[in-house]
Amino acid sequence: MITREQIPAVLDHPVYDDHGNKIGDANHVYFDDTTGQPEWVSIRTGLFGTKESFVPIHDATVAGDHLEVPYAKDQVKEAPNVDVDAGGHLSENEEHRLYEHYGIDWDAAWQQTGGTPAAAERTGEDTRTRADDAMTRPDDAMTRSEERMHVGVERRATGRARLRKYVVTEEVQQTVPVRHEEVVVEREPITEENRDAALSGPDITEAEHEVTLHEERPVTRTETVPVERVRLGTEERVEEESVGGEIRKERIETEVSGEAGEIDETGETGERRR
């Protein structure tokens, strides 16, 4: 069990689960109002530590510079949401939901503590700076806190691109010269040069003579040749974007002789009319 003397060594230090996975950093320690023993620790989780998850501390151990709890990281991060700013106390309903989430017997634990919810007696810097004398004198100081905005970037998928090859058919026209043969009747008169050839046959007879005609016709063939290579790549472009958000700040007022002043972040007090 964690003792009060170990609280300064726990706050703002890493918290690990039972498998050695870091859950986050311890932010608050809640004590039981009756027994005065540490009962819960809130852990900053989520993006930039913007979420706090509660986990029982009575079975936790301090190992070196970190705290180890006997619960899995996912179980802690999925714990019921509890408002840590609600007066520094856990309500009966909040503790009931937390006990059920971690499988702890609510009735037995409630009777053991006398029916009192846990309270955050000390948090953050107050514990570290006043750990020695917090048990001997009442704390008459008031802590003023404010939220700070941390801006980061996250990488997410915005779309997908792919290459797909498909086949299309195009009509191609090309002109090519073709040749063909036609019948031409040639007549020549009888001359001294061809008289012997003309009289070499019978005088009167029937005869036939034929020739074969030829023509050219266009034919096509195709061949596949590579023409280019295409691939997908990515390139990064940097753009400036403005990010806005709301942060809360606490203000402290003091009343002196009926006049009120407001203490700002620098600690200076100014008059203000009521």
Solvent accessible surface area in square Angstrom, and as a share of the most:
residue,aa,sasa,rsa
1,M,134,0.60
2,I,2,0.01
3,T,62,0.36
4,R,53,0.19
5,E,143,0.64
6,Q,64,0.28
7,I,0,0.00
8,P,38,0.24
9,A,50,0.39
10,V,2,0.01
11,L,0,0.00
12,D,58,0.30
13,H,59,0.26
14,P,35,0.22
15,V,0,0.00
16,Y,59,0.22
17,D,5,0.03
18,D,81,0.42
19,H,143,0.64
20,G,52,0.50
21,N,74,0.38
22,K,94,0.40
23,I,9,0.05
24,G,10,0.10
25,D,41,0.21
26,A,0,0.00
27,N,22,0.11
28,H,30,0.14
29,V,0,0.00
30,Y,2,0.01
31,F,0,0.00
32,D,3,0.02
33,D,68,0.35
34,T,82,0.47
35,T,68,0.40
36,G,17,0.16
37,Q,82,0.37
38,P,3,0.02
39,E,15,0.07
40,W,1,0.00
41,V,0,0.00
42,S,0,0.00
43,I,0,0.00
44,R,71,0.26
45,T,6,0.03
46,G,44,0.42
47,L,116,0.58
48,F,99,0.41
49,G,25,0.24
50,T,110,0.64
51,K,78,0.33
52,E,31,0.14
53,S,1,0.01
54,F,1,0.00
55,V,0,0.00
56,P,2,0.01
57,I,0,0.00
58,H,55,0.24
59,D,85,0.44
60,A,1,0.01
61,T,76,0.44
62,V,43,0.25
63,A,35,0.27
64,G,77,0.74
65,D,98,0.51
66,H,40,0.18
67,L,0,0.00
68,E,67,0.30
69,V,3,0.02
70,P,61,0.39
71,Y,28,0.11
72,A,39,0.30
73,K,65,0.28
74,D,97,0.50
75,Q,57,0.25
76,V,0,0.00
77,K,79,0.33
78,E,126,0.57
79,A,7,0.06
80,P,32,0.20
81,N,112,0.58
82,V,6,0.03
83,D,84,0.44
84,V,27,0.16
85,D,94,0.49
86,A,55,0.42
87,G,71,0.68
88,G,20,0.19
89,H,90,0.40
90,L,1,0.00
91,S,54,0.35
92,E,93,0.42
93,N,96,0.49
94,E,26,0.12
95,E,2,0.01
96,H,61,0.27
97,R,86,0.31
98,L,0,0.00
99,Y,10,0.04
100,E,111,0.50
101,H,53,0.24
102,Y,14,0.05
103,G,68,0.66
104,I,42,0.21
105,D,91,0.47
106,W,30,0.11
107,D,89,0.46
108,A,54,0.42
109,A,15,0.12
110,W,51,0.18
111,Q,142,0.63
112,Q,148,0.66
113,T,17,0.10
114,G,57,0.55
115,G,27,0.26
116,T,38,0.22
117,P,35,0.22
118,A,0,0.00
119,A,6,0.04
120,A,21,0.16
121,E,87,0.39
122,R,30,0.11
123,T,38,0.22
124,G,17,0.17
125,E,113,0.51
126,D,34,0.18
127,T,0,0.00
128,R,106,0.39
129,T,86,0.50
130,R,56,0.21
131,A,30,0.23
132,D,138,0.71
133,D,42,0.22
134,A,39,0.30
135,M,123,0.55
136,T,113,0.65
137,R,113,0.41
138,P,119,0.75
139,D,80,0.41
140,D,132,0.68
141,A,63,0.49
142,M,145,0.65
143,T,77,0.45
144,R,66,0.24
145,S,58,0.37
146,E,49,0.22
147,E,64,0.29
148,R,170,0.62
149,M,94,0.42
150,H,119,0.53
151,V,88,0.51
152,G,39,0.37
153,V,153,0.88
154,E,129,0.58
155,R,220,0.80
156,R,175,0.64
157,A,96,0.74
158,T,120,0.70
159,G,61,0.58
160,R,219,0.80
161,A,85,0.66
162,R,185,0.67
163,L,95,0.47
164,R,178,0.65
165,K,197,0.83
166,Y,139,0.53
167,V,141,0.81
168,V,99,0.57
169,T,131,0.76
170,E,134,0.60
171,E,157,0.70
172,V,122,0.70
173,Q,167,0.74
174,Q,163,0.72
175,T,135,0.78
176,V,82,0.47
177,P,120,0.76
178,V,72,0.41
179,R,178,0.65
180,H,109,0.49
181,E,84,0.37
182,E,124,0.56
183,V,95,0.55
184,V,114,0.66
185,V,111,0.64
186,E,154,0.69
187,R,218,0.79
188,E,129,0.58
189,P,104,0.65
190,I,97,0.49
191,T,55,0.32
192,E,138,0.62
193,E,154,0.69
194,N,31,0.16
195,R,104,0.38
196,D,116,0.60
197,A,77,0.60
198,A,55,0.43
199,L,129,0.64
200,S,94,0.60
201,G,41,0.40
202,P,99,0.62
203,D,142,0.73
204,I,166,0.84
205,T,86,0.50
206,E,172,0.77
207,A,95,0.74
208,E,177,0.79
209,H,172,0.77
210,E,156,0.70
211,V,100,0.58
212,T,102,0.59
213,L,91,0.45
214,H,112,0.50
215,E,98,0.44
216,E,73,0.33
217,R,186,0.68
218,P,89,0.56
219,V,135,0.78
220,T,136,0.79
221,R,204,0.74
222,T,134,0.78
223,E,129,0.58
224,T,138,0.80
225,V,89,0.51
226,P,135,0.85
227,V,133,0.76
228,E,132,0.59
229,R,213,0.78
230,V,97,0.56
231,R,187,0.68
232,L,96,0.48
233,G,70,0.67
234,T,145,0.84
235,E,124,0.56
236,E,147,0.66
237,R,192,0.70
238,V,136,0.78
239,E,139,0.62
240,E,167,0.75
241,E,146,0.66
242,S,121,0.78
243,V,94,0.54
244,G,71,0.68
245,G,53,0.51
246,E,173,0.78
247,I,73,0.37
248,R,155,0.57
249,K,90,0.38
250,E,82,0.37
251,R,108,0.39
252,I,34,0.17
253,E,99,0.44
254,T,50,0.29
255,E,117,0.53
256,V,97,0.56
257,S,114,0.74
258,G,60,0.58
259,E,111,0.50
260,A,9,0.07
261,G,6,0.06
262,E,59,0.27
263,I,46,0.23
264,D,48,0.25
265,E,74,0.33
266,T,105,0.61
267,G,48,0.46
268,E,120,0.54
269,T,82,0.48
270,G,41,0.39
271,E,158,0.71
272,R,110,0.40
273,R,240,0.87
274,R,203,0.74
